[in-house]
Amino acid sequence: MNTSSTETRIDKRFKALKQAGRAALVTFVSAGDPDFETSKEILLGLPAAGADVIELGMPFSDPMADGPAIQASSLRALKAGQDMAKTLKLVTWFRNKDNQTPIVLMGYYNPIYVYGNERFLDAALKAGVDGLIVVDLPPEADDELCIPAMKHGLNFIRLTTPTTDNARLPKVLNNTSGFLYYVSVTGITGSKAPDVGKVYNHVKRIKAKTQLPVAVGFGVKTGEQAKNIAKGANGVVVGSVLVDTIKNSLDADGRATPRTIINTLNVVKGLSEALSI
């Protein structure tokens, strides 16, 4: 539930998409991958390419729930000098150009804790962040960051998985706002394709317990997959295919090329077009 009476950009975006009869395309990229300037241009280009909500990864050296592709993107960003201050700077820059597209910071608790919780929340709100996904903070630790984040007016978005049973689900939903991220496969990101039939059944079970939009991610790489999953969900999350596109565009020294931005945005365009058909 969302304890705030104020609609966030995330709330408004999902409401508008519902009225339009379309699922959201939620895109994930790591902040600062492959470098700060290229990351800025990719980020700014995402909405025009069709991204409805942007998940911006907070680079971390030990992203345990992520597969090789997103791990590599995080490490590329760190190698290029990305840190929390630069990630928040990236959001500030984006927000000065685009005041409508929701941005969710996604990652692990360690970089936030090191930065300082209150300092982070104040800076995130000032930068124009709309929500947080912190994959290694369970509901039992809500006092640590979730409740303070909600008091700042930030959505705290939780992940649920195929193994989240009906006994556990109410705990996951408590204090969750913005949307619920359904992890469509067990395991790490980008590891295997989701079983659409099973996804439908799990999402239907979740929707019986909440009014929150449900976005489905992990393993979605093609327009056809996105289109099929969108039939039973409010949003489709893509990440590994985008960071792989970035990786495959780099030169032999791992630096961005003229293809890096355009190739990444073209993948987003293709996915967005598939959802619009």
C-alpha positions, -999 to 999 in steps of 0.1 A, spaced: 0 0 0 10 36 -5 7 56 27 12 89 9 -18 107 -4 3 125 -31 5 109 -65 40 103 -77 52 103 -112 51 65 -111 14 65 -100 5 90 -127 24 71 -154 7 38 -147 -27 54 -144 -22 71 -179 -11 38 -194 -40 20 -180 -64 45 -195 -45 40 -228 -49 3 -226 -12 -4 -228 14 -20 -205 45 0 -194 79 -5 -209 103 -4 -179 139 -2 -190 170 -9 -168 204 5 -174 233 9 -150 242 45 -142 276 54 -157 278 25 -181 300 26 -201 310 61 -190 292 91 -175 287 111 -207 275 82 -228 252 71 -199 237 107 -199 228 105 -236 213 70 -233 193 81 -203 180 111 -220 171 92 -252 151 64 -234 117 82 -231 117 92 -268 126 56 -277 96 44 -258 106 38 -222 77 46 -199 96 41 -166 134 41 -161 152 19 -136 187 33 -131 211 8 -115 233 20 -87 266 4 -95 279 -20 -68 309 -44 -68 289 -74 -56 254 -75 -73 245 -110 -61 210 -112 -77 222 -101 -111 234 -122 -140 267 -118 -159 254 -90 -182 242 -67 -155 272 -75 -132 295 -66 -161 276 -33 -167 280 -24 -130 317 -31 -131 322 -11 -163 305 19 -146 326 15 -114 358 13 -135 348 45 -153 345 63 -119 308 61 -112 297 65 -76 265 74 -57 272 111 -60 275 108 -98 244 87 -100 224 113 -82 240 140 -105 229 119 -135 193 120 -122 195 158 -116 207 163 -151 180 142 -166 153 158 -145 163 192 -158 156 179 -193 126 157 -185 102 163 -157 76 136 -166 94 102 -169 96 83 -136 130 73 -124 136 44 -100 170 38 -85 176 1 -83 203 -19 -66 217 -30 -32 217 -15 2 254 -12 7 261 19 -14 231 36 2 243 27 37 278 39 30 265 72 16 243 76 46 205 68 46 192 103 55 217 120 33 208 97 4 171 101 8 174 139 9 196 139 -21 175 114 -41 144 135 -35 162 167 -45 176 151 -76 141 140 -88 141 103 -80 106 88 -78 112 54 -63 136 28 -49 141 -9 -55 166 -23 -30 168 -60 -37 185 -71 -5 163 -53 21 134 -76 31 101 -64 46 114 -73 81 139 -44 77 113 -17 67 124 6 95 159 7 80 150 25 47 115 17 34 95 37 59 119 67 59 118 66 21 80 67 21 81 96 45 102 115 20 75 108 -7 95 81 -25 78 49 -37 94 18 -23 90 -9 -48 93 -46 -38 102 -77 -57 81 -108 -55 91 -142 -71 76 -175 -81 84 -188 -46 66 -160 -28 36 -180 -15 3 -167 -2 15 -166 34 45 -144 25 28 -122 0 10 -98 25 44 -90 41 58 -82 7 29 -60 -2 29 -41 31 45 -6 27 51 -13 -11 40 15 -34 43 26 -70 43 -9 -85 52 -44 -77 81 -60 -96 74 -97 -103 105 -117 -110 94 -141 -136 121 -168 -131 139 -182 -102 176 -174 -103 197 -144 -116 187 -118 -141 189 -127 -178 195 -164 -171 165 -179 -188 133 -170 -206 101 -167 -186 72 -193 -190 44 -170 -200 16 -193 -188 31 -196 -153 37 -158 -153 0 -152 -160 -11 -175 -131 13 -159 -106 4 -123 -117 -33 -132 -114 -28 -145 -79 -9 -113 -69 -35 -90 -84 -62 -107 -63 -43 -93 -32 -34 -58 -44 -44 -28 -65 -8 -20 -73 4 -23 -109 25 -55 -115 55 -52 -138 72 -84 -149 109 -87 -155 140 -111 -156 146 -128 -189 126 -106 -212 147 -100 -243 125 -99 -274 95 -79 -286 75 -111 -289 82 -120 -253 74 -85 -241 41 -85 -260 31 -119 -247 39 -110 -211 21 -76 -214 -12 -94 -220 -12 -104 -183 7 -76 -166 8 -38 -162 44 -35 -172 74 -53 -187 109 -48 -174 139 -52 -197 175 -49 -186 200 -76 -197 193 -71 -234 200 -34 -231 233 -38 -211 244 -65 -235 237 -42 -264 259 -16 -247 287 -42 -242 285 -54 -278 289 -19 -291 322 -11 -273 356 -11 -289 384 -34 -281 394 -12 -251 359 -12 -237 351 23 -247 319 37 -262 317 39 -300 292 59 -323 270 27 -322 266 26 -284 238 51 -279 219 44 -312 220 6 -309 207 7 -273 179 31 -281 170 11 -312 164 -20 -290 141 1 -268 122 13 -299 117 -22 -311 104 -34 -277 81 -3 -274 67 -9 -308 59 -45 -299 39 -34 -269 20 -8 -289 7 -33 -315 
